[in-house]
Amino acid sequence: MSRGTNRGIFLAVAAMLVVASLPMMFFAAWFFYDGLVAYPQKQRRQLAYMEVQASHLPSDAREAWREMATEKGWPVEDPGPPLRDTEIVTQLIVGTLCAGVGVLGWWLPAGVLIVLAFWGGRGRGGSSA
């Protein structure tokens, strides 16, 4: 195979890596949003709901929750059991892993392209012929 063919194959693989890294960056953003914004907000609602349930009689708790939720702009439905802190940390860990794979998919081809550009004209012995 000629050097041009090898470069063409590399460019095709590099393009595939870059395209494959785009979903990973999307997933990283999604996991970071969940771990930094959505899950903590949901956890605050769930803990507030538990406080209302604990501090009111069952017959009054529903109305007290409805008032509090409306005042804060939250949904009035039962938010369910509270999220554990480990669930939030897991979102951040998975987001970091996805971001790492996504960044690697961008920078690995770029690094190899720089190496090819720098040593592209040199022979196997390391010196230009």
CNS distance restraints for C-alpha pairs under 8 A (distance, minus, plus):
assign (resid   1 and name CA) (resid   5 and name CA) 6.23 0.50 0.50
assign (resid   1 and name CA) (resid   6 and name CA) 6.92 0.50 0.50
assign (resid   2 and name CA) (resid   6 and name CA) 6.49 0.50 0.50
assign (resid   3 and name CA) (resid   7 and name CA) 6.23 0.50 0.50
assign (resid   4 and name CA) (resid   8 and name CA) 6.14 0.50 0.50
assign (resid   5 and name CA) (resid   9 and name CA) 6.20 0.50 0.50
assign (resid   6 and name CA) (resid  10 and name CA) 6.14 0.50 0.50
assign (resid   7 and name CA) (resid  11 and name CA) 6.10 0.50 0.50
assign (resid   8 and name CA) (resid  12 and name CA) 6.26 0.50 0.50
assign (resid   9 and name CA) (resid  13 and name CA) 6.24 0.50 0.50
assign (resid  10 and name CA) (resid  14 and name CA) 5.93 0.50 0.50
assign (resid  11 and name CA) (resid  15 and name CA) 6.04 0.50 0.50
assign (resid  12 and name CA) (resid  16 and name CA) 6.30 0.50 0.50
assign (resid  13 and name CA) (resid  17 and name CA) 6.21 0.50 0.50
assign (resid  14 and name CA) (resid  18 and name CA) 6.23 0.50 0.50
assign (resid  14 and name CA) (resid 109 and name CA) 5.07 0.50 0.50
assign (resid  15 and name CA) (resid  19 and name CA) 6.15 0.50 0.50
assign (resid  16 and name CA) (resid  20 and name CA) 5.90 0.50 0.50
assign (resid  17 and name CA) (resid  21 and name CA) 6.05 0.50 0.50
assign (resid  17 and name CA) (resid 105 and name CA) 5.11 0.50 0.50
assign (resid  17 and name CA) (resid 106 and name CA) 7.07 0.50 0.50
assign (resid  17 and name CA) (resid 109 and name CA) 7.46 0.50 0.50
assign (resid  18 and name CA) (resid  22 and name CA) 6.72 0.50 0.50
assign (resid  18 and name CA) (resid 105 and name CA) 5.31 0.50 0.50
assign (resid  18 and name CA) (resid 106 and name CA) 5.23 0.50 0.50
assign (resid  18 and name CA) (resid 109 and name CA) 7.76 0.50 0.50
assign (resid  19 and name CA) (resid  23 and name CA) 7.91 0.50 0.50
assign (resid  20 and name CA) (resid  24 and name CA) 7.32 0.50 0.50
assign (resid  20 and name CA) (resid 102 and name CA) 7.94 0.50 0.50
assign (resid  20 and name CA) (resid 105 and name CA) 7.24 0.50 0.50
assign (resid  21 and name CA) (resid  25 and name CA) 6.32 0.50 0.50
assign (resid  21 and name CA) (resid 101 and name CA) 6.89 0.50 0.50
assign (resid  21 and name CA) (resid 102 and name CA) 4.32 0.50 0.50
assign (resid  21 and name CA) (resid 103 and name CA) 7.20 0.50 0.50
assign (resid  21 and name CA) (resid 104 and name CA) 7.87 0.50 0.50
assign (resid  21 and name CA) (resid 105 and name CA) 5.11 0.50 0.50
assign (resid  21 and name CA) (resid 106 and name CA) 6.84 0.50 0.50
assign (resid  22 and name CA) (resid  26 and name CA) 6.31 0.50 0.50
assign (resid  22 and name CA) (resid 102 and name CA) 6.56 0.50 0.50
assign (resid  23 and name CA) (resid  27 and name CA) 6.10 0.50 0.50
assign (resid  23 and name CA) (resid 102 and name CA) 7.80 0.50 0.50
assign (resid  24 and name CA) (resid  28 and name CA) 6.06 0.50 0.50
assign (resid  24 and name CA) (resid  98 and name CA) 5.21 0.50 0.50
assign (resid  24 and name CA) (resid  99 and name CA) 6.44 0.50 0.50
assign (resid  24 and name CA) (resid 101 and name CA) 6.73 0.50 0.50
assign (resid  24 and name CA) (resid 102 and name CA) 5.05 0.50 0.50
assign (resid  25 and name CA) (resid  29 and name CA) 6.23 0.50 0.50
assign (resid  25 and name CA) (resid  98 and name CA) 6.45 0.50 0.50
assign (resid  25 and name CA) (resid  99 and name CA) 5.49 0.50 0.50
assign (resid  25 and name CA) (resid 102 and name CA) 5.23 0.50 0.50
assign (resid  25 and name CA) (resid 103 and name CA) 7.69 0.50 0.50
assign (resid  26 and name CA) (resid  30 and name CA) 6.25 0.50 0.50
assign (resid  27 and name CA) (resid  31 and name CA) 6.08 0.50 0.50
assign (resid  27 and name CA) (resid  95 and name CA) 6.94 0.50 0.50
assign (resid  27 and name CA) (resid  98 and name CA) 6.52 0.50 0.50
assign (resid  27 and name CA) (resid  99 and name CA) 7.99 0.50 0.50
assign (resid  28 and name CA) (resid  32 and name CA) 6.05 0.50 0.50
assign (resid  28 and name CA) (resid  94 and name CA) 7.36 0.50 0.50
assign (resid  28 and name CA) (resid  95 and name CA) 4.18 0.50 0.50
assign (resid  28 and name CA) (resid  96 and name CA) 6.61 0.50 0.50
assign (resid  28 and name CA) (resid  97 and name CA) 7.66 0.50 0.50
assign (resid  28 and name CA) (resid  98 and name CA) 5.00 0.50 0.50
assign (resid  28 and name CA) (resid  99 and name CA) 5.15 0.50 0.50
assign (resid  29 and name CA) (resid  33 and name CA) 6.04 0.50 0.50
assign (resid  29 and name CA) (resid  95 and name CA) 6.88 0.50 0.50
assign (resid  29 and name CA) (resid  99 and name CA) 7.98 0.50 0.50
assign (resid  30 and name CA) (resid  34 and name CA) 6.25 0.50 0.50
assign (resid  30 and name CA) (resid  95 and name CA) 7.51 0.50 0.50
assign (resid  31 and name CA) (resid  35 and name CA) 6.03 0.50 0.50
assign (resid  31 and name CA) (resid  91 and name CA) 5.20 0.50 0.50
assign (resid  31 and name CA) (resid  92 and name CA) 6.37 0.50 0.50
assign (resid  31 and name CA) (resid  94 and name CA) 6.77 0.50 0.50
assign (resid  31 and name CA) (resid  95 and name CA) 4.80 0.50 0.50
assign (resid  32 and name CA) (resid  36 and name CA) 5.77 0.50 0.50
assign (resid  32 and name CA) (resid  37 and name CA) 7.89 0.50 0.50
assign (resid  32 and name CA) (resid  91 and name CA) 6.54 0.50 0.50
assign (resid  32 and name CA) (resid  92 and name CA) 5.64 0.50 0.50
assign (resid  32 and name CA) (resid  95 and name CA) 5.48 0.50 0.50
assign (resid  32 and name CA) (resid  96 and name CA) 7.99 0.50 0.50
assign (resid  33 and name CA) (resid  37 and name CA) 5.33 0.50 0.50
assign (resid  33 and name CA) (resid  38 and name CA) 6.34 0.50 0.50
assign (resid  34 and name CA) (resid  38 and name CA) 4.60 0.50 0.50
assign (resid  34 and name CA) (resid  39 and name CA) 5.34 0.50 0.50
assign (resid  34 and name CA) (resid  88 and name CA) 7.66 0.50 0.50
assign (resid  34 and name CA) (resid  91 and name CA) 6.57 0.50 0.50
assign (resid  35 and name CA) (resid  39 and name CA) 5.63 0.50 0.50
assign (resid  35 and name CA) (resid  40 and name CA) 7.07 0.50 0.50
assign (resid  35 and name CA) (resid  88 and name CA) 4.98 0.50 0.50
assign (resid  35 and name CA) (resid  89 and name CA) 6.71 0.50 0.50
assign (resid  35 and name CA) (resid  90 and name CA) 7.76 0.50 0.50
assign (resid  35 and name CA) (resid  91 and name CA) 4.94 0.50 0.50
assign (resid  35 and name CA) (resid  92 and name CA) 5.44 0.50 0.50
assign (resid  36 and name CA) (resid  40 and name CA) 6.63 0.50 0.50
assign (resid  36 and name CA) (resid  88 and name CA) 7.81 0.50 0.50
assign (resid  36 and name CA) (resid  92 and name CA) 7.68 0.50 0.50
assign (resid  37 and name CA) (resid  41 and name CA) 6.24 0.50 0.50
assign (resid  38 and name CA) (resid  42 and name CA) 6.15 0.50 0.50
assign (resid  39 and name CA) (resid  43 and name CA) 5.98 0.50 0.50
assign (resid  39 and name CA) (resid  83 and name CA) 7.49 0.50 0.50
assign (resid  39 and name CA) (resid  88 and name CA) 6.31 0.50 0.50
assign (resid  40 and name CA) (resid  44 and name CA) 6.18 0.50 0.50
assign (resid  40 and name CA) (resid  88 and name CA) 7.40 0.50 0.50
assign (resid  41 and name CA) (resid  45 and name CA) 6.42 0.50 0.50
assign (resid  42 and name CA) (resid  46 and name CA) 6.16 0.50 0.50
assign (resid  42 and name CA) (resid  79 and name CA) 7.53 0.50 0.50
assign (resid  42 and name CA) (resid  82 and name CA) 7.94 0.50 0.50
assign (resid  42 and name CA) (resid  83 and name CA) 7.73 0.50 0.50
assign (resid  43 and name CA) (resid  47 and name CA) 6.09 0.50 0.50
assign (resid  43 and name CA) (resid  82 and name CA) 5.58 0.50 0.50
assign (resid  43 and name CA) (resid  83 and name CA) 5.58 0.50 0.50
assign (resid  44 and name CA) (resid  48 and name CA) 6.09 0.50 0.50
assign (resid  45 and name CA) (resid  49 and name CA) 6.08 0.50 0.50
assign (resid  45 and name CA) (resid  74 and name CA) 7.58 0.50 0.50
assign (resid  45 and name CA) (resid  79 and name CA) 6.77 0.50 0.50
assign (resid  46 and name CA) (resid  50 and name CA) 6.29 0.50 0.50
assign (resid  46 and name CA) (resid  79 and name CA) 5.46 0.50 0.50
assign (resid  46 and name CA) (resid  80 and name CA) 6.49 0.50 0.50
assign (resid  46 and name CA) (resid  81 and name CA) 6.45 0.50 0.50
assign (resid  46 and name CA) (resid  82 and name CA) 5.05 0.50 0.50
assign (resid  46 and name CA) (resid  83 and name CA) 7.78 0.50 0.50
assign (resid  47 and name CA) (resid  51 and name CA) 6.25 0.50 0.50
assign (resid  47 and name CA) (resid  82 and name CA) 6.25 0.50 0.50
assign (resid  48 and name CA) (resid  52 and name CA) 6.26 0.50 0.50
assign (resid  49 and name CA) (resid  53 and name CA) 6.17 0.50 0.50
assign (resid  49 and name CA) (resid  65 and name CA) 6.55 0.50 0.50
assign (resid  49 and name CA) (resid  78 and name CA) 7.50 0.50 0.50
assign (resid  49 and name CA) (resid  79 and name CA) 7.36 0.50 0.50
assign (resid  50 and name CA) (resid  54 and name CA) 6.10 0.50 0.50
assign (resid  51 and name CA) (resid  55 and name CA) 6.05 0.50 0.50
assign (resid  52 and name CA) (resid  56 and name CA) 6.06 0.50 0.50
assign (resid  52 and name CA) (resid  61 and name CA) 6.11 0.50 0.50
assign (resid  52 and name CA) (resid  64 and name CA) 6.86 0.50 0.50
assign (resid  52 and name CA) (resid  65 and name CA) 6.23 0.50 0.50
assign (resid  53 and name CA) (resid  57 and name CA) 7.40 0.50 0.50
assign (resid  53 and name CA) (resid  58 and name CA) 6.97 0.50 0.50
assign (resid  53 and name CA) (resid  61 and name CA) 5.46 0.50 0.50
assign (resid  53 and name CA) (resid  62 and name CA) 7.96 0.50 0.50
assign (resid  53 and name CA) (resid  65 and name CA) 7.99 0.50 0.50
assign (resid  55 and name CA) (resid  61 and name CA) 7.89 0.50 0.50
assign (resid  56 and name CA) (resid  60 and name CA) 5.91 0.50 0.50
assign (resid  56 and name CA) (resid  61 and name CA) 5.11 0.50 0.50
assign (resid  56 and name CA) (resid  64 and name CA) 7.81 0.50 0.50
assign (resid  57 and name CA) (resid  61 and name CA) 5.84 0.50 0.50
assign (resid  58 and name CA) (resid  62 and name CA) 7.23 0.50 0.50
assign (resid  60 and name CA) (resid  64 and name CA) 6.17 0.50 0.50
assign (resid  61 and name CA) (resid  65 and name CA) 5.98 0.50 0.50
assign (resid  62 and name CA) (resid  66 and name CA) 6.14 0.50 0.50
assign (resid  63 and name CA) (resid  67 and name CA) 6.24 0.50 0.50
assign (resid  64 and name CA) (resid  68 and name CA) 6.24 0.50 0.50
assign (resid  65 and name CA) (resid  69 and name CA) 5.87 0.50 0.50
assign (resid  65 and name CA) (resid  76 and name CA) 7.12 0.50 0.50
assign (resid  66 and name CA) (resid  70 and name CA) 6.00 0.50 0.50
assign (resid  66 and name CA) (resid  76 and name CA) 5.39 0.50 0.50
assign (resid  67 and name CA) (resid  71 and name CA) 6.07 0.50 0.50
assign (resid  68 and name CA) (resid  72 and name CA) 6.25 0.50 0.50
assign (resid  69 and name CA) (resid  73 and name CA) 5.87 0.50 0.50
assign (resid  69 and name CA) (resid  74 and name CA) 4.68 0.50 0.50
assign (resid  69 and name CA) (resid  75 and name CA) 6.21 0.50 0.50
assign (resid  69 and name CA) (resid  76 and name CA) 5.56 0.50 0.50
assign (resid  70 and name CA) (resid  74 and name CA) 6.00 0.50 0.50
assign (resid  70 and name CA) (resid  75 and name CA) 7.32 0.50 0.50
assign (resid  70 and name CA) (resid  76 and name CA) 6.91 0.50 0.50
assign (resid  83 and name CA) (resid  87 and name CA) 6.50 0.50 0.50
assign (resid  83 and name CA) (resid  88 and name CA) 7.63 0.50 0.50
assign (resid  84 and name CA) (resid  88 and name CA) 7.01 0.50 0.50
assign (resid  85 and name CA) (resid  89 and name CA) 6.29 0.50 0.50
assign (resid  86 and name CA) (resid  90 and name CA) 5.94 0.50 0.50
assign (resid  87 and name CA) (resid  91 and name CA) 6.52 0.50 0.50
assign (resid  88 and name CA) (resid  92 and name CA) 6.74 0.50 0.50
assign (resid  89 and name CA) (resid  93 and name CA) 6.24 0.50 0.50
assign (resid  90 and name CA) (resid  94 and name CA) 6.09 0.50 0.50
assign (resid  91 and name CA) (resid  95 and name CA) 6.00 0.50 0.50
assign (resid  92 and name CA) (resid  96 and name CA) 6.10 0.50 0.50
assign (resid  93 and name CA) (resid  97 and name CA) 6.32 0.50 0.50
assign (resid  94 and name CA) (resid  98 and name CA) 6.14 0.50 0.50
assign (resid  95 and name CA) (resid  99 and name CA) 6.05 0.50 0.50
assign (resid  96 and name CA) (resid 100 and name CA) 6.07 0.50 0.50
assign (resid  97 and name CA) (resid 101 and name CA) 6.31 0.50 0.50
assign (resid  98 and name CA) (resid 102 and name CA) 6.05 0.50 0.50
assign (resid  99 and name CA) (resid 103 and name CA) 5.95 0.50 0.50
assign (resid 100 and name CA) (resid 104 and name CA) 6.03 0.50 0.50
assign (resid 101 and name CA) (resid 105 and name CA) 6.14 0.50 0.50
assign (resid 102 and name CA) (resid 106 and name CA) 6.59 0.50 0.50
assign (resid 103 and name CA) (resid 107 and name CA) 6.06 0.50 0.50
assign (resid 104 and name CA) (resid 108 and name CA) 5.48 0.50 0.50
assign (resid 105 and name CA) (resid 109 and name CA) 7.01 0.50 0.50
assign (resid 106 and name CA) (resid 110 and name CA) 6.63 0.50 0.50
assign (resid 107 and name CA) (resid 111 and name CA) 5.93 0.50 0.50
assign (resid 108 and name CA) (resid 112 and name CA) 6.29 0.50 0.50
assign (resid 109 and name CA) (resid 113 and name CA) 6.04 0.50 0.50
assign (resid 110 and name CA) (resid 114 and name CA) 6.27 0.50 0.50
assign (resid 111 and name CA) (resid 115 and name CA) 6.32 0.50 0.50
assign (resid 112 and name CA) (resid 116 and name CA) 6.04 0.50 0.50
assign (resid 113 and name CA) (resid 117 and name CA) 6.02 0.50 0.50
assign (resid 114 and name CA) (resid 118 and name CA) 6.11 0.50 0.50
assign (resid 115 and name CA) (resid 119 and name CA) 5.95 0.50 0.50
assign (resid 115 and name CA) (resid 120 and name CA) 7.53 0.50 0.50
assign (resid 116 and name CA) (resid 120 and name CA) 4.69 0.50 0.50
assign (resid 117 and name CA) (resid 121 and name CA) 7.88 0.50 0.50
assign (resid 119 and name CA) (resid 126 and name CA) 7.97 0.50 0.50
assign (resid 121 and name CA) (resid 128 and name CA) 6.43 0.50 0.50
assign (resid 122 and name CA) (resid 126 and name CA) 5.79 0.50 0.50
assign (resid 122 and name CA) (resid 127 and name CA) 5.39 0.50 0.50
assign (resid 122 and name CA) (resid 128 and name CA) 4.26 0.50 0.50
assign (resid 122 and name CA) (resid 129 and name CA) 6.76 0.50 0.50
assign (resid 123 and name CA) (resid 127 and name CA) 5.91 0.50 0.50
assign (resid 123 and name CA) (resid 128 and name CA) 5.65 0.50 0.50
assign (resid 123 and name CA) (resid 129 and name CA) 6.25 0.50 0.50
